[in-house]
Amino acid sequence: MLEVRNLKAGYGAVDVLEGISLSVPTGACVCLIGANGAGKTTTLSAICGLVPASSGEIVLEDKEISRLAVDTIVRRGVSLVPEGRRVVANMSVEDNLLVGAYTRRDDQVGADIEAVYQRFGRLRERRKQYAGSMSGGEQQMLAIGRALMARPKLLLLDEPSMGLAPQIVNDIFRTIREINETGTTVLLVEQNAKKALSVATYGYVLETGRISFEGSASDLLKSAQIAEAYLGALS
């Protein structure tokens, strides 16, 4: 599905990513873990076209996308749930969902809104409510629902557990697993390493712009080096 090859990207003249490579097979759930400032968000932003790649390749379904506009990348099947949710606070829940479908011209948008309401019952109850007046957990549901409205082949999630109560975190990760199990490929960026590795099949560890470790999720969970660096402080 996705191949990132020797990617360098950053802001202005400064590269945050120092030539990273990673692979996300079709149907898989892959996680990218690491400390703050490691480059995790920059990686997702580069895949989406929000941050330009200075060198390297980003290949989606055997086609290079690293020089494409953001809306074109969305049409190719990539959708992002951004860090901090970033719902449109002064718009209703339903209007936020419609924003997620802005690249579409088909007649199934209404059916997909209904599917989001079936997945997240609270959003149905609050569909006319301003998004900014909802709780953090409800806004995270909305951010995921909005991303699903683009009918992504590849769903990117940036720190979906940030700032949420433990029970809500459990609900969000259960939803991520369900979305993946229904056929959507997932690339998950997450500081809660234990949670990320519990839903992923494969993981990468990013340190100061470079991939330092990679392996199956089960192997990373059993690694003493990974446990000491990440599974305590970040769980």
C-alpha positions as CSV (number, residue, x, y, z in Angstrom):
1,M,0.0,0.0,0.0
2,L,2.5,2.6,1.2
3,E,6.3,2.7,0.8
4,V,8.4,5.5,2.2
5,R,12.0,5.4,0.9
6,N,14.9,7.5,2.2
7,L,12.6,10.4,3.0
8,K,14.0,13.7,4.2
9,A,11.5,16.4,5.1
10,G,11.2,19.3,7.4
11,Y,10.4,23.0,7.8
12,G,12.3,25.6,5.8
13,A,15.9,24.6,5.4
14,V,15.9,22.2,8.3
15,D,15.2,18.5,7.7
16,V,13.5,16.8,10.7
17,L,13.5,13.4,8.9
18,E,17.0,12.2,8.0
19,G,16.2,9.6,5.3
20,I,13.6,7.3,6.9
21,S,12.2,4.3,5.2
22,L,9.1,2.3,6.2
23,S,6.4,0.1,4.6
24,V,2.7,-0.3,5.3
25,P,1.3,-3.4,3.6
26,T,-2.3,-3.4,2.3
27,G,-4.7,-4.2,5.2
28,A,-2.1,-3.9,7.9
29,C,-2.0,-1.7,11.0
30,V,1.5,-0.3,11.4
31,C,2.6,2.0,14.3
32,L,5.3,4.6,14.6
33,I,6.4,5.3,18.1
34,G,8.9,7.6,19.7
35,A,9.5,10.5,22.0
36,N,8.3,14.0,21.4
37,G,10.3,15.8,18.7
38,A,11.4,12.5,17.0
39,G,9.6,13.4,13.8
40,K,6.4,11.3,14.0
41,T,4.0,14.1,13.1
42,T,6.4,15.3,10.4
43,T,6.3,11.8,8.8
44,L,2.5,11.8,8.6
45,S,2.5,15.4,7.4
46,A,4.9,14.6,4.6
47,I,2.8,11.6,3.5
48,C,-0.3,13.9,3.3
49,G,1.6,16.6,1.4
50,L,1.4,19.1,4.3
51,V,5.2,19.2,4.6
52,P,7.3,19.0,1.5
53,A,9.8,16.2,1.0
54,S,13.3,17.5,0.3
55,S,14.4,14.1,-1.0
56,G,13.3,10.5,-1.1
57,E,10.0,8.9,-2.3
58,I,6.5,8.4,-1.0
59,V,4.8,5.7,-3.0
60,L,1.1,4.8,-2.7
61,E,-0.1,1.8,-4.6
62,D,3.0,1.9,-6.8
63,K,2.6,5.6,-7.7
64,E,4.7,8.4,-6.4
65,I,2.7,11.0,-4.4
66,S,5.3,13.1,-2.7
67,R,4.9,16.0,-5.2
68,L,1.1,16.0,-5.3
69,A,-1.2,18.6,-3.8
70,V,-3.0,17.7,-0.5
71,D,-6.4,17.3,-2.1
72,T,-5.1,15.1,-4.8
73,I,-3.5,12.8,-2.2
74,V,-6.8,12.7,-0.3
75,R,-8.5,11.6,-3.6
76,R,-5.8,8.9,-4.0
77,G,-7.1,7.4,-0.7
78,V,-5.1,9.0,2.1
79,S,-6.9,10.5,5.1
80,L,-5.4,12.1,8.3
81,V,-6.8,12.3,11.8
82,P,-4.5,15.1,13.0
83,E,-2.9,15.6,16.4
84,G,-5.2,17.6,18.7
85,R,-8.3,16.6,16.7
86,R,-8.7,20.0,15.0
87,V,-12.4,19.9,14.5
88,V,-14.0,23.1,13.3
89,A,-15.3,24.4,16.6
90,N,-18.0,26.7,15.4
91,M,-19.6,24.2,13.0
92,S,-22.0,21.4,13.9
93,V,-21.0,17.8,14.1
94,E,-22.7,17.0,10.8
95,D,-21.1,19.9,9.0
96,N,-17.7,18.7,10.2
97,L,-18.5,15.3,8.7
98,L,-19.4,17.0,5.5
99,V,-16.1,18.8,5.4
100,G,-14.5,15.3,5.5
101,A,-16.2,14.5,2.2
102,Y,-15.2,17.7,0.4
103,T,-13.3,15.9,-2.3
104,R,-16.2,13.6,-3.2
105,R,-18.8,14.0,-6.0
106,D,-20.7,10.8,-5.5
107,D,-24.2,10.3,-4.1
108,Q,-23.2,8.1,-1.1
109,V,-22.2,10.9,1.3
110,G,-25.4,10.7,3.3
111,A,-25.1,6.9,3.7
112,D,-21.5,7.4,4.9
113,I,-22.7,9.9,7.5
114,E,-25.2,7.4,8.7
115,A,-22.4,4.8,8.9
116,V,-20.4,7.2,11.1
117,Y,-23.4,7.7,13.4
118,Q,-23.8,3.9,13.7
119,R,-20.2,3.6,14.7
120,F,-20.3,6.6,17.1
121,G,-23.7,6.8,18.6
122,R,-22.8,10.0,20.6
123,L,-22.2,11.9,17.4
124,R,-25.8,11.1,16.2
125,E,-27.1,12.5,19.5
126,R,-25.0,15.7,19.0
127,R,-25.2,16.0,15.3
128,K,-26.6,19.6,15.4
129,Q,-24.3,20.6,18.3
130,Y,-21.2,22.8,17.8
131,A,-18.1,20.6,17.7
132,G,-16.2,22.9,20.0
133,S,-18.7,22.4,22.8
134,M,-18.1,18.6,23.0
135,S,-15.7,16.7,25.3
136,G,-12.3,15.7,24.1
137,G,-13.3,12.1,23.6
138,E,-16.3,13.1,21.5
139,Q,-14.2,15.4,19.4
140,Q,-11.8,12.6,18.8
141,M,-14.7,10.4,17.6
142,L,-15.6,13.3,15.3
143,A,-12.1,13.6,14.0
144,I,-12.0,9.9,13.1
145,G,-15.5,10.1,11.6
146,R,-14.5,13.1,9.5
147,A,-11.5,11.2,8.2
148,L,-13.6,8.2,7.3
149,M,-15.9,10.4,5.2
150,A,-13.2,10.6,2.6
151,R,-13.4,6.8,2.2
152,P,-9.7,6.3,2.8
153,K,-7.7,3.3,1.7
154,L,-5.0,4.4,4.1
155,L,-5.9,6.1,7.4
156,L,-3.2,8.1,9.2
157,L,-3.8,8.7,13.0
158,D,-1.6,11.2,14.9
159,E,-1.7,10.7,18.7
160,P,-5.3,9.7,19.0
161,S,-5.1,9.0,22.7
162,M,-3.7,12.5,23.6
163,G,-5.4,14.1,26.5
164,L,-8.1,11.5,26.9
165,A,-9.3,9.6,30.0
166,P,-8.2,5.9,30.1
167,Q,-11.7,4.5,29.3
168,I,-12.0,6.8,26.3
169,V,-8.5,5.7,25.2
170,N,-9.7,2.1,25.3
171,D,-12.7,2.9,23.3
172,I,-10.7,4.8,20.7
173,F,-8.2,2.0,20.3
174,R,-11.0,-0.6,20.0
175,T,-12.4,1.6,17.2
176,I,-9.0,1.7,15.4
177,R,-8.8,-2.1,15.6
178,E,-12.4,-2.4,14.1
179,I,-11.6,0.0,11.3
180,N,-8.5,-1.9,10.4
181,E,-10.4,-5.2,10.6
182,T,-13.0,-4.0,8.1
183,G,-10.3,-3.5,5.5
184,T,-8.8,0.0,6.0
185,T,-5.0,0.1,6.1
186,V,-3.8,2.1,9.2
187,L,-0.6,3.9,10.0
188,L,-0.7,5.0,13.7
189,V,1.5,7.5,15.4
190,E,1.3,7.2,19.1
191,Q,3.2,8.0,22.3
192,N,1.3,5.4,24.2
193,A,3.6,2.6,23.0
194,K,1.8,-0.3,24.7
195,K,-1.5,0.7,23.2
196,A,-0.1,1.3,19.8
197,L,1.7,-2.1,19.7
198,S,-1.4,-3.8,21.1
199,V,-3.4,-3.0,17.9
200,A,-0.5,-3.0,15.3
201,T,1.0,-5.9,13.6
202,Y,4.3,-4.2,12.9
203,G,6.1,-1.2,14.4
204,Y,8.9,1.3,13.8
205,V,10.7,3.3,16.5
206,L,11.7,6.9,15.4
207,E,14.5,8.7,17.2
208,T,15.6,12.2,16.2
209,G,14.5,11.8,12.6
210,R,15.8,8.2,12.0
211,I,14.3,4.8,12.3
212,S,16.3,3.1,15.2
213,F,14.3,-0.1,15.5
214,E,11.6,-2.0,13.7
215,G,9.9,-5.4,14.0
216,S,6.7,-7.2,14.6
217,A,4.6,-5.6,17.3
218,S,5.0,-8.7,19.5
219,D,8.8,-8.6,19.2
220,L,8.9,-5.0,20.1
221,L,6.7,-5.6,23.1
222,K,9.2,-8.3,24.3
223,S,12.3,-6.2,23.6
224,A,14.1,-5.1,26.8
225,Q,15.6,-2.1,25.0
226,I,12.3,-0.9,23.8
227,A,10.6,-1.5,27.1
228,E,13.2,0.5,29.0
229,A,13.1,3.4,26.6
230,Y,9.3,3.5,25.7
231,L,7.0,1.1,27.3
232,G,7.3,2.5,30.8
233,A,7.5,6.3,30.4
234,L,5.1,6.3,27.4
235,S,2.5,3.8,28.5
